[in-house]
Amino acid sequence: MPGSGHVHVMVLHRQRLVAEASASAVASLAPDLVVEVGTSAYDALQGLDRLDVLIADETMLPQGVSWGSRGAPDSALCVALGSAEGIDPVNETLAALRAGASAWLPADALPGLVLHVVRAVVEGDMWVPAELVGSVLQRLIAAPRTAVDDQDLSPRERTVLDLVAAGRTNREIAAQLHLSPNTVRTHRQRLFRKIDVHSAVQAASWLRGTRADRSSPPGPTLRSDHP
């Protein structure tokens, strides 16, 4: 691993037995990893101040987190794991990357590959399986996201988006804006359609991207190599 010291990793899965077995298998391959387990989004949020990498079932990714910044306060790099069913891995990969993950792995990935991908993202790269790269790129090209900037949104839409990205629930937003939960739900649905996202995690990622400095250095390398 680059730099000095240990890399702190959390394996997040609803089933503790699965999380512990996965963590043990990965840790046995690399003494430079400090690996812990979590079984809820709350566990991940509580550990952000010490985590370098979160390996998580993509359905459990906490909302309102700026993934992709190792060492930054309240952030971490994220490796998303697909569903066990694997019905549409290409769509799962796209959703994970748009939510801020640096990599996507199938649920049955072997420990050696998981370790390889953790090393790749710590080095600043992104990773997806080689067999998915072509399809992922095709979908991105065939259905490009609407070029909407947050400045194109109405003041109300921007306010709702900021609160959604901060992890607020519809009820909390309604109380703060003195609206009914149904009205907030309607605002949220229209907003998500407008910016072409499907979840609060994706909305937070979209907001970070549209407000990012355009003069930032070149992005990470997209990798699909194996150990």
Backbone as CSV, one residue per row, in Angstrom:
resi,resn,N_x,N_y,N_z,CA_x,CA_y,CA_z,C_x,C_y,C_z
1,MET,0.838,-1.186,0.000,0.000,0.000,0.000,0.884,1.251,0.000
2,PRO,0.424,2.311,-0.638,1.213,3.517,-0.628,1.201,4.165,0.730
3,GLY,2.243,4.951,0.999,2.266,5.658,2.268,2.685,4.740,3.398
4,SER,2.554,5.225,4.598,2.974,4.451,5.760,1.769,4.097,6.612
5,GLY,1.995,3.118,7.504,0.936,2.737,8.416,-0.035,1.758,7.804
6,HIS,-1.024,1.392,8.592,-2.017,0.420,8.178,-3.165,1.085,7.421
7,VAL,-3.845,0.288,6.627,-5.051,0.731,5.934,-6.237,0.133,6.673
8,HIS,-7.156,0.979,7.085,-8.291,0.548,7.890,-9.495,0.303,6.992
9,VAL,-10.026,-0.917,7.047,-11.109,-1.354,6.170,-12.281,-1.861,7.011
10,MET,-13.494,-1.581,6.538,-14.682,-2.174,7.141,-15.416,-2.987,6.088
11,VAL,-15.832,-4.201,6.456,-16.694,-5.021,5.614,-18.107,-4.889,6.166
12,LEU,-19.017,-4.393,5.338,-20.380,-4.107,5.776,-21.357,-5.065,5.110
13,HIS,-22.067,-5.846,5.923,-23.065,-6.789,5.407,-24.127,-6.999,6.484
14,ARG,-25.369,-7.201,6.072,-26.453,-7.373,7.034,-26.254,-8.596,7.921
15,GLN,-25.656,-9.639,7.369,-25.446,-10.865,8.128,-24.044,-10.839,8.742
16,ARG,-23.982,-10.789,10.053,-22.680,-10.678,10.721,-21.758,-11.842,10.384
17,LEU,-22.306,-13.043,10.279,-21.481,-14.195,9.962,-20.789,-14.017,8.612
18,VAL,-21.528,-13.507,7.619,-20.950,-13.263,6.292,-19.881,-12.177,6.377
19,ALA,-20.189,-11.092,7.100,-19.237,-9.991,7.234,-17.953,-10.451,7.907
20,GLU,-18.074,-11.231,8.974,-16.894,-11.679,9.706,-16.062,-12.665,8.892
21,ALA,-16.741,-13.565,8.169,-16.000,-14.521,7.346,-15.248,-13.804,6.240
22,SER,-15.883,-12.842,5.596,-15.236,-12.083,4.520,-14.060,-11.274,5.053
23,ALA,-14.273,-10.612,6.190,-13.213,-9.800,6.776,-12.010,-10.661,7.148
24,SER,-12.269,-11.820,7.731,-11.189,-12.715,8.131,-10.406,-13.215,6.927
25,ALA,-11.128,-13.552,5.847,-10.466,-14.069,4.643,-9.562,-13.021,4.016
26,VAL,-10.019,-11.770,3.950,-9.210,-10.704,3.356,-8.035,-10.356,4.268
27,ALA,-8.284,-10.244,5.563,-7.227,-9.873,6.506,-6.103,-10.900,6.539
28,SER,-6.446,-12.164,6.326,-5.417,-13.212,6.367,-4.411,-13.078,5.237
29,LEU,-4.787,-12.356,4.168,-3.906,-12.197,3.016,-3.005,-10.969,3.100
30,ALA,-3.307,-10.052,4.024,-2.575,-8.788,4.043,-2.400,-8.264,5.464
31,PRO,-1.199,-8.344,6.010,-0.965,-7.844,7.373,-1.047,-6.330,7.476
32,ASP,-1.026,-5.617,6.341,-1.089,-4.160,6.387,-2.527,-3.656,6.463
33,LEU,-3.504,-4.571,6.531,-4.899,-4.169,6.663,-5.375,-4.346,8.101
34,VAL,-6.124,-3.362,8.576,-6.863,-3.493,9.824,-8.321,-3.609,9.406
35,VAL,-8.920,-4.779,9.625,-10.255,-5.048,9.095,-11.259,-5.222,10.225
36,GLU,-12.371,-4.516,10.135,-13.463,-4.680,11.090,-14.747,-4.954,10.319
37,VAL,-15.813,-5.249,11.038,-17.074,-5.568,10.378,-18.174,-4.640,10.876
38,GLY,-19.204,-4.504,10.044,-20.383,-3.741,10.408,-21.601,-4.423,9.831
39,THR,-22.751,-4.193,10.440,-23.979,-4.827,9.955,-25.073,-3.810,9.659
40,SER,-24.735,-2.510,9.707,-25.730,-1.485,9.411,-25.033,-0.243,8.885
41,ALA,-25.807,0.601,8.191,-25.255,1.863,7.702,-24.757,2.710,8.869
42,TYR,-25.411,2.583,10.020,-24.991,3.334,11.202,-23.563,2.950,11.606
43,ASP,-23.237,1.662,11.526,-21.878,1.215,11.862,-20.854,1.897,10.957
44,ALA,-21.184,1.993,9.651,-20.264,2.627,8.708,-20.096,4.112,9.020
45,LEU,-21.194,4.787,9.288,-21.132,6.214,9.598,-20.309,6.475,10.853
46,GLN,-20.456,5.614,11.841,-19.701,5.769,13.089,-18.213,5.561,12.875
47,GLY,-17.863,4.799,11.829,-16.449,4.485,11.613,-15.752,5.344,10.588
48,LEU,-16.450,6.311,10.000,-15.866,7.086,8.909,-14.612,7.855,9.306
49,ASP,-14.523,8.259,10.565,-13.366,9.048,10.975,-12.080,8.224,11.016
50,ARG,-12.217,6.900,10.990,-11.013,6.058,11.036,-10.861,5.165,9.802
51,LEU,-11.896,5.082,8.961,-11.855,4.176,7.814,-11.133,4.777,6.620
52,ASP,-10.383,3.921,5.919,-9.828,4.278,4.617,-10.712,3.736,3.506
53,VAL,-11.214,2.512,3.685,-12.023,1.851,2.650,-13.211,1.153,3.302
54,LEU,-14.378,1.324,2.680,-15.569,0.592,3.081,-15.908,-0.400,1.978
55,ILE,-16.010,-1.691,2.332,-16.452,-2.727,1.398,-17.871,-3.077,1.798
56,ALA,-18.853,-2.756,0.932,-20.238,-2.841,1.377,-21.171,-3.355,0.298
57,ASP,-22.171,-4.112,0.733,-23.324,-4.405,-0.099,-23.863,-3.057,-0.567
58,GLU,-23.994,-2.873,-1.903,-24.334,-1.549,-2.405,-25.695,-1.048,-1.923
59,THR,-26.577,-1.959,-1.488,-27.877,-1.528,-0.973,-27.764,-0.947,0.433
60,MET,-26.585,-1.058,1.059,-26.403,-0.585,2.431,-25.552,0.677,2.523
61,LEU,-25.180,1.274,1.393,-24.327,2.451,1.440,-25.034,3.591,2.177
62,PRO,-24.399,4.158,3.196,-25.018,5.278,3.924,-25.226,6.478,3.013
63,GLN,-26.256,7.260,3.274,-26.551,8.443,2.487,-25.788,9.652,3.020
64,GLY,-25.584,10.623,2.117,-24.978,11.885,2.506,-23.501,11.813,2.805
65,VAL,-22.796,10.830,2.208,-21.363,10.665,2.443,-20.594,10.984,1.169
66,SER,-19.492,11.733,1.305,-18.647,12.061,0.159,-17.628,10.943,-0.045
67,TRP,-18.047,9.892,-0.738,-17.144,8.770,-0.976,-16.008,9.190,-1.900
68,GLY,-14.881,8.520,-1.737,-13.787,8.719,-2.673,-12.693,9.628,-2.192
69,SER,-12.593,9.888,-0.900,-11.573,10.793,-0.381,-10.870,10.160,0.809
70,ARG,-9.908,9.306,0.542,-9.199,8.651,1.640,-8.491,9.683,2.499
71,GLY,-8.718,9.589,3.794,-8.066,10.487,4.731,-8.811,11.781,4.971
72,ALA,-9.841,12.074,4.167,-10.621,13.290,4.387,-11.570,13.073,5.554
73,PRO,-11.913,14.149,6.269,-12.837,13.997,7.409,-14.178,13.430,6.971
74,ASP,-14.692,12.498,7.738,-16.017,11.924,7.489,-16.155,11.394,6.063
75,SER,-15.130,10.747,5.568,-15.191,10.189,4.222,-14.354,8.916,4.177
76,ALA,-14.452,8.218,3.058,-13.685,6.997,2.842,-13.843,6.610,1.387
77,LEU,-12.970,5.748,0.925,-13.145,5.141,-0.383,-14.163,4.020,-0.243
78,CYS,-14.857,3.704,-1.317,-15.927,2.713,-1.225,-15.792,1.670,-2.327
79,VAL,-15.856,0.401,-1.929,-15.924,-0.724,-2.865,-17.297,-1.356,-2.676
80,ALA,-18.137,-1.287,-3.710,-19.500,-1.805,-3.614,-19.549,-3.259,-4.054
81,LEU,-20.333,-4.051,-3.331,-20.547,-5.451,-3.675,-21.945,-5.611,-4.271
82,GLY,-22.043,-6.347,-5.371,-23.321,-6.568,-6.024,-24.211,-7.516,-5.243
83,SER,-25.440,-7.629,-5.696,-26.390,-8.525,-5.040,-26.051,-9.975,-5.345
84,ALA,-26.444,-10.869,-4.456,-26.172,-12.299,-4.644,-26.867,-12.831,-5.894
85,GLU,-28.036,-12.250,-6.233,-28.783,-12.714,-7.403,-28.069,-12.366,-8.704
86,GLY,-27.421,-11.191,-8.722,-26.679,-10.785,-9.909,-27.534,-10.681,-11.156
87,ILE,-28.763,-10.166,-11.025,-29.684,-10.113,-12.152,-29.182,-9.177,-13.240
88,ASP,-28.682,-8.006,-12.870,-28.203,-7.031,-13.849,-26.931,-6.377,-13.329
89,PRO,-25.797,-7.056,-13.433,-24.554,-6.513,-12.880,-24.124,-5.198,-13.526
90,VAL,-24.465,-4.992,-14.808,-24.085,-3.742,-15.467,-24.812,-2.571,-14.819
91,ASN,-26.117,-2.723,-14.608,-26.887,-1.659,-13.975,-26.433,-1.438,-12.536
92,GLU,-26.105,-2.527,-11.823,-25.611,-2.397,-10.456,-24.285,-1.636,-10.441
93,THR,-23.425,-1.923,-11.416,-22.141,-1.228,-11.491,-22.338,0.259,-11.725
94,LEU,-23.203,0.604,-12.684,-23.467,2.010,-12.968,-24.032,2.725,-11.747
95,ALA,-24.980,2.098,-11.061,-25.586,2.715,-9.883,-24.546,2.944,-8.790
96,ALA,-23.662,1.956,-8.601,-22.640,2.081,-7.561,-21.659,3.202,-7.876
97,LEU,-21.204,3.272,-9.116,-20.250,4.313,-9.495,-20.882,5.693,-9.398
98,ARG,-22.131,5.795,-9.825,-22.817,7.087,-9.739,-23.065,7.506,-8.294
99,ALA,-23.141,6.523,-7.405,-23.325,6.831,-5.982,-22.014,7.217,-5.300
100,GLY,-20.902,7.144,-6.034,-19.623,7.560,-5.485,-18.641,6.452,-5.191
101,ALA,-19.024,5.193,-5.453,-18.099,4.079,-5.217,-16.930,4.148,-6.190
102,SER,-15.780,3.689,-5.752,-14.594,3.642,-6.607,-14.473,2.322,-7.349
103,ALA,-15.258,1.331,-6.935,-15.165,0.012,-7.565,-16.444,-0.768,-7.316
104,TRP,-16.694,-1.746,-8.183,-17.822,-2.658,-8.008,-17.324,-4.074,-8.204
105,LEU,-17.722,-4.952,-7.278,-17.346,-6.366,-7.336,-18.596,-7.234,-7.231
106,PRO,-18.613,-8.383,-7.903,-19.737,-9.304,-7.715,-19.718,-9.861,-6.297
107,ALA,-20.874,-10.294,-5.823,-20.997,-10.769,-4.442,-20.117,-11.983,-4.166
108,ASP,-19.803,-12.773,-5.202,-19.012,-13.989,-4.989,-17.522,-13.795,-5.278
109,ALA,-17.046,-12.550,-5.270,-15.626,-12.288,-5.533,-14.748,-12.982,-4.501
110,LEU,-13.644,-13.549,-4.949,-12.719,-14.238,-4.049,-11.909,-13.230,-3.238
111,PRO,-11.452,-13.623,-2.043,-10.711,-12.702,-1.176,-9.503,-12.068,-1.855
112,GLY,-8.783,-12.843,-2.685,-7.613,-12.292,-3.367,-7.973,-11.146,-4.291
113,LEU,-9.111,-11.248,-4.985,-9.555,-10.173,-5.869,-10.015,-8.971,-5.048
114,VAL,-10.719,-9.222,-3.945,-11.164,-8.121,-3.087,-9.956,-7.321,-2.608
115,LEU,-8.912,-8.011,-2.161,-7.703,-7.342,-1.701,-7.069,-6.543,-2.832
116,HIS,-7.014,-7.137,-4.028,-6.444,-6.458,-5.196,-7.190,-5.160,-5.481
117,VAL,-8.516,-5.201,-5.408,-9.328,-4.022,-5.693,-9.164,-2.975,-4.596
118,VAL,-9.076,-3.401,-3.343,-8.821,-2.453,-2.256,-7.509,-1.712,-2.517
119,ARG,-6.483,-2.434,-2.911,-5.194,-1.800,-3.208,-5.334,-0.820,-4.375
120,ALA,-6.114,-1.202,-5.388,-6.288,-0.339,-6.564,-6.941,0.984,-6.181
121,VAL,-8.002,0.937,-5.375,-8.696,2.181,-5.037,-7.870,3.037,-4.084
122,VAL,-7.090,2.399,-3.196,-6.217,3.162,-2.307,-5.150,3.894,-3.118
123,GLU,-4.745,3.302,-4.237,-3.772,3.944,-5.118,-4.393,5.065,-5.950
124,GLY,-5.710,5.238,-5.845,-6.370,6.332,-6.543,-7.086,5.943,-7.813
125,ASP,-7.182,4.647,-8.101,-7.821,4.184,-9.325,-9.250,3.716,-9.072
126,MET,-9.971,3.450,-10.170,-11.295,2.847,-10.107,-11.197,1.460,-10.733
127,TRP,-12.160,0.573,-10.372,-12.078,-0.805,-10.857,-13.469,-1.363,-11.090
128,VAL,-13.645,-2.021,-12.248,-14.854,-2.805,-12.532,-14.405,-4.084,-13.235
129,PRO,-15.190,-5.155,-13.181,-14.811,-6.400,-13.845,-14.623,-6.201,-15.349
130,ALA,-13.618,-6.864,-15.903,-13.294,-6.704,-17.322,-14.475,-7.032,-18.220
131,GLU,-15.258,-8.045,-17.858,-16.363,-8.465,-18.709,-17.506,-7.453,-18.733
132,LEU,-17.480,-6.471,-17.834,-18.540,-5.467,-17.786,-18.139,-4.130,-18.398
133,VAL,-16.850,-3.921,-18.627,-16.381,-2.605,-19.072,-17.088,-2.150,-20.346
134,GLY,-17.138,-3.018,-21.361,-17.755,-2.645,-22.633,-19.223,-2.276,-22.475
135,SER,-19.968,-3.094,-21.723,-21.398,-2.837,-21.544,-21.642,-1.573,-20.741
136,VAL,-20.813,-1.340,-19.722,-20.957,-0.123,-18.921,-20.738,1.107,-19.791
137,LEU,-19.689,1.083,-20.606,-19.412,2.220,-21.483,-20.510,2.399,-22.518
138,GLN,-21.035,1.298,-23.061,-22.111,1.387,-24.041,-23.343,2.056,-23.447
139,ARG,-23.696,1.688,-22.233,-24.884,2.284,-21.599,-24.657,3.768,-21.308
140,LEU,-23.442,4.109,-20.924,-23.150,5.511,-20.668,-23.244,6.333,-21.945
141,ILE,-22.790,5.751,-23.053,-22.826,6.454,-24.333,-24.237,6.498,-24.897
142,ALA,-24.965,5.367,-24.776,-26.306,5.278,-25.361,-27.315,6.117,-24.606
143,ALA,-27.121,6.280,-23.312,-28.080,7.035,-22.504,-27.348,8.034,-21.622
144,PRO,-26.741,9.058,-22.239,-26.003,10.046,-21.453,-26.930,10.794,-20.502
145,ARG,-26.403,11.165,-19.391,-27.199,11.880,-18.408,-27.501,13.286,-18.900
146,THR,-28.661,13.790,-18.540,-29.059,15.129,-18.939,-28.086,16.153,-18.373
147,ALA,-27.671,17.084,-19.235,-26.713,18.102,-18.808,-27.428,19.192,-18.022
148,VAL,-27.771,18.880,-16.785,-28.437,19.827,-15.902,-27.451,20.227,-14.814
149,ASP,-27.338,21.507,-14.583,-26.485,22.017,-13.527,-27.364,22.406,-12.347
150,ASP,-26.786,22.406,-11.139,-27.625,22.758,-9.998,-28.141,24.189,-10.079
151,GLN,-27.450,25.043,-10.867,-27.940,26.403,-11.055,-29.185,26.450,-11.939
152,ASP,-29.461,25.355,-12.656,-30.677,25.275,-13.476,-31.909,24.932,-12.637
153,LEU,-31.699,24.534,-11.403,-32.808,24.159,-10.529,-33.432,25.402,-9.893
154,SER,-34.673,25.273,-9.520,-35.344,26.372,-8.827,-34.790,26.472,-7.407
155,PRO,-34.966,27.635,-6.739,-34.496,27.756,-5.356,-35.064,26.668,-4.447
156,ARG,-36.357,26.331,-4.620,-36.966,25.282,-3.809,-36.313,23.934,-4.095
157,GLU,-36.068,23.639,-5.382,-35.446,22.367,-5.753,-34.038,22.275,-5.177
158,ARG,-33.288,23.368,-5.214,-31.936,23.343,-4.660,-31.961,23.109,-3.157
159,THR,-32.929,23.733,-2.486,-33.041,23.539,-1.040,-33.362,22.089,-0.707
160,VAL,-34.343,21.521,-1.418,-34.713,20.126,-1.191,-33.530,19.207,-1.496
161,LEU,-32.810,19.484,-2.585,-31.664,18.659,-2.957,-30.578,18.714,-1.892
162,ASP,-30.290,19.901,-1.381,-29.285,20.028,-0.329,-29.662,19.195,0.897
163,LEU,-30.936,19.216,1.253,-31.388,18.476,2.432,-31.387,16.968,2.185
164,VAL,-31.792,16.561,0.989,-31.738,15.137,0.635,-30.297,14.651,0.666
165,ALA,-29.395,15.445,0.085,-27.978,15.061,0.046,-27.369,14.992,1.437
166,ALA,-27.947,15.761,2.368,-27.466,15.740,3.751,-28.034,14.564,4.540
167,GLY,-28.868,13.745,3.875,-29.405,12.559,4.524,-30.706,12.778,5.274
168,ARG,-31.358,13.934,5.068,-32.613,14.199,5.763,-33.751,13.368,5.156
169,THR,-34.672,12.925,5.990,-35.840,12.185,5.527,-36.904,13.156,5.025
170,ASN,-37.915,12.624,4.326,-39.009,13.480,3.848,-39.686,14.201,5.007
171,ARG,-39.881,13.506,6.100,-40.553,14.104,7.258,-39.709,15.233,7.847
172,GLU,-38.412,15.025,7.934,-37.530,16.071,8.470,-37.490,17.287,7.553
173,ILE,-37.456,17.033,6.243,-37.463,18.143,5.288,-38.782,18.909,5.380
174,ALA,-39.877,18.174,5.482,-41.191,18.812,5.585,-41.269,19.721,6.805
175,ALA,-40.754,19.253,7.932,-40.793,20.055,9.158,-39.946,21.317,9.013
176,GLN,-38.770,21.191,8.384,-37.882,22.341,8.250,-38.437,23.379,7.278
177,LEU,-39.093,22.924,6.204,-39.597,23.837,5.179,-41.071,24.193,5.376
178,HIS,-41.669,23.667,6.447,-43.081,23.932,6.743,-43.978,23.479,5.582
179,LEU,-43.707,22.256,5.114,-44.493,21.647,4.048,-45.042,20.319,4.552
180,SER,-45.981,19.747,3.812,-46.468,18.418,4.165,-45.501,17.377,3.600
181,PRO,-45.394,16.210,4.235,-44.532,15.145,3.696,-44.899,14.773,2.262
182,ASN,-46.181,14.807,1.922,-46.600,14.486,0.553,-46.058,15.503,-0.443
183,THR,-46.061,16.783,-0.057,-45.518,17.820,-0.941,-44.023,17.622,-1.141
184,VAL,-43.321,17.290,-0.058,-41.878,17.037,-0.166,-41.626,15.836,-1.064
185,ARG,-42.451,14.792,-0.900,-42.298,13.608,-1.734,-42.455,13.968,-3.221
186,THR,-43.423,14.818,-3.528,-43.638,15.236,-4.916,-42.444,16.034,-5.433
187,HIS,-41.951,16.988,-4.632,-40.763,17.763,-5.014,-39.582,16.830,-5.288
188,ARG,-39.426,15.860,-4.398,-38.291,14.933,-4.502,-38.389,14.082,-5.763
189,GLN,-39.564,13.557,-6.071,-39.743,12.738,-7.263,-39.460,13.537,-8.534
190,ARG,-39.988,14.757,-8.601,-39.749,15.604,-9.779,-38.281,15.972,-9.916
191,LEU,-37.659,16.260,-8.778,-36.242,16.611,-8.785,-35.390,15.448,-9.276
192,PHE,-35.667,14.243,-8.770,-34.893,13.071,-9.174,-35.025,12.817,-10.667
193,ARG,-36.249,13.004,-11.209,-36.427,12.838,-12.651,-35.623,13.885,-13.422
194,LYS,-35.597,15.091,-12.908,-34.923,16.186,-13.605,-33.425,15.979,-13.687
195,ILE,-32.819,15.468,-12.627,-31.370,15.269,-12.620,-30.976,13.827,-12.935
196,ASP,-31.990,12.984,-13.238,-31.757,11.608,-13.688,-31.033,10.765,-12.648
197,VAL,-31.589,10.744,-11.425,-31.075,9.856,-10.386,-32.244,9.083,-9.802
198,HIS,-31.930,8.042,-9.024,-32.981,7.171,-8.513,-32.921,6.964,-7.006
199,SER,-31.983,7.619,-6.339,-31.871,7.444,-4.898,-31.219,8.673,-4.286
200,ALA,-31.341,8.783,-2.973,-30.713,9.901,-2.272,-29.192,9.831,-2.367
201,VAL,-28.635,8.607,-2.366,-27.184,8.451,-2.499,-26.720,8.990,-3.851
202,GLN,-27.455,8.653,-4.921,-27.100,9.144,-6.247,-27.284,10.656,-6.345
203,ALA,-28.321,11.181,-5.698,-28.551,12.628,-5.713,-27.394,13.367,-5.044
204,ALA,-26.901,12.825,-3.921,-25.763,13.447,-3.243,-24.528,13.411,-4.124
205,SER,-24.311,12.288,-4.820,-23.171,12.170,-5.727,-23.298,13.162,-6.879
206,TRP,-24.507,13.298,-7.443,-24.749,14.244,-8.536,-24.440,15.666,-8.083
207,LEU,-24.881,16.014,-6.891,-24.674,17.367,-6.379,-23.195,17.665,-6.204
208,ARG,-22.441,16.697,-5.675,-20.996,16.905,-5.521,-20.347,17.110,-6.880
209,GLY,-20.771,16.312,-7.871,-20.174,16.403,-9.188,-20.453,17.723,-9.876
210,THR,-21.700,18.200,-9.793,-22.054,19.420,-10.515,-21.445,20.665,-9.887
211,ARG,-21.058,20.550,-8.600,-20.440,21.692,-7.934,-18.920,21.584,-7.872
212,ALA,-18.402,20.529,-8.466,-16.952,20.309,-8.399,-16.196,21.356,-9.210
213,ASP,-14.975,21.595,-8.824,-14.114,22.522,-9.549,-13.748,21.930,-10.894
214,ARG,-14.062,22.635,-11.981,-13.796,22.119,-13.333,-12.297,22.038,-13.631
215,SER,-11.493,22.715,-12.851,-10.047,22.697,-13.097,-9.329,21.652,-12.260
216,SER,-10.092,20.694,-11.715,-9.482,19.652,-10.898,-8.571,18.774,-11.744
217,PRO,-7.588,18.108,-11.154,-6.656,17.273,-11.907,-7.360,16.099,-12.568
218,PRO,-6.696,15.449,-13.550,-7.314,14.325,-14.257,-7.821,13.259,-13.295
219,GLY,-8.903,12.609,-13.692,-9.517,11.597,-12.842,-8.710,10.323,-12.765
220,PRO,-9.202,9.346,-11.980,-8.479,8.092,-11.788,-8.505,7.212,-13.027
221,THR,-7.579,6.264,-13.063,-7.557,5.270,-14.126,-8.643,4.225,-13.864
222,LEU,-9.354,3.823,-14.935,-10.352,2.760,-14.805,-9.645,1.434,-15.054
223,ARG,-9.663,0.561,-14.049,-8.944,-0.708,-14.132,-9.920,-1.885,-14.107
224,SER,-9.494,-2.981,-14.718,-10.271,-4.221,-14.667,-9.326,-5.415,-14.555
225,ASP,-8.084,-5.145,-14.110,-7.074,-6.191,-14.013,-7.319,-7.082,-12.808
226,HIS,-6.640,-8.225,-12.801,-6.733,-9.184,-11.700,-5.366,-9.391,-11.072
227,PRO,-5.339,-9.873,-9.851,-4.036,-10.123,-9.212,-3.278,-11.236,-9.912
